Amino acid sequence: MLRHIVKNRFWIITGLELVTIAFMFSIRFLVLDADTPKSFSIVSTTAFQFVTVAVSVAMIIQSLWDISYHFIREITRLLAVGVTSMMMMAFWLSDLNTLHITLAPLGLMFLLIRMLIDLATDNTLFKNRKGR
C-alpha cells in the first residue's frame, strides 16, 4: 500500500483538499453572492457538498489501493475536475457580481490547472488493461 501512496500521492492530497473545501462551505467560511446565477449557486448547497465529499473519498480510496477496474480511476478524477471547475466558476461569477477579488477562485484555478496537467501527462489513463 505504501507503493500506491507514493504513486498516487497527488490525488490523495487533492482529495483531502476537496474535502477541506467542502468543509469550508459547510461552516459558511466560503459564501457566494446572492446574485450568482442559479446554475452555479448550487455549489453552496448541502447536496453539492455531499457530492464533493463523496467524489473526494472515492478518489482517496481508489488511490490508496490503486483500484483500476471499471474505469474508477478515470471516473473519480474527471468528476473531481468537474466539481473543482464548477466551484471555480461559481466564485468567479460571485466576484464579478460584487466587483472585488477573493482568493477562492484563484486557489481553485491553480488546483484545476494542476489536476489537468496531471491528467494530460498520466500515461495510464484510458489504456488497454489487457496487459496487466
Secondary structure as UniProt FT lines:
FT   HELIX           2..7
FT   HELIX           9..26
FT   TURN            27..28
FT   TURN            34..35
FT   HELIX           38..41
FT   HELIX           42..44
FT   HELIX           46..65
FT   HELIX           69..71
FT   HELIX           72..98
FT   HELIX           103..121
FT   TURN            123..126
FT   HELIX           129..131
//
